[in-house]
Amino acid sequence: MLDTMGLTDTQQIILIILSSFLVIFLILGVVVFVYTIKIQRSVKKVVSTIEKMTDKADKIGDIIENSAPMVSLIKLFGRFNKDKK
């Protein structure tokens, strides 16, 4: 067997087990990191889409707010027009 710095068989087994766990956790860490970045990119796309939609809704609200007095005037003139007939 290889000389591993004077370690006993039990110590060598523990070293192998701990090294294996370290490799597994490093691989899992990399996988989780990659998926986290992918999820973050997806969330950014969703947030930008929602921001665009809210901007459009704000513009529509402004248009409706600005046109409300005009609608009132049109209804008022419509009532006068009905009364004349």
C-alpha positions, -999 to 999 in steps of 0.1 A, spaced: 0 0 0 11 36 -5 28 54 24 4 81 34 24 100 59 22 73 86 -16 73 88 -33 42 101 -59 23 81 -87 39 100 -73 74 94 -69 66 57 -106 55 55 -118 86 73 -96 108 50 -111 91 19 -147 95 33 -142 132 41 -125 139 8 -154 122 -10 -180 143 9 -159 175 1 -160 167 -36 -198 160 -35 -205 192 -17 -183 212 -41 -201 198 -71 -235 205 -54 -224 240 -47 -214 247 -83 -248 232 -95 -267 254 -70 -247 284 -80 -255 279 -117 -292 274 -111 -293 305 -89 -278 325 -117 -304 311 -142 -333 318 -119 -319 354 -113 -319 360 -150 -354 347 -154 -366 369 -125 -350 399 -142 -368 393 -174 -401 389 -156 -395 421 -136 -386 441 -167 -418 429 -184 -439 438 -154 -423 473 -153 -431 478 -190 -467 467 -183 -471 491 -154 -456 520 -175 -482 513 -201 -510 511 -175 -498 544 -161 -500 560 -196 -535 546 -201 -545 559 -168 -532 594 -177 -550 593 -210 -583 584 -193 -577 610 -166 -571 637 -192 -600 627 -213 -626 626 -184 -635 663 -187 -640 658 -225 -663 629 -219 -683 650 -194 -686 677 -220 -697 653 -247 -724 638 -224 -735 673 -215 -738 683 -252 -756 650 -259 -782 658 -233 -788 693 -248 -790 677 -282 -817 652 -270 -837 680 -254 -838 700 -287 -853 671 -306 
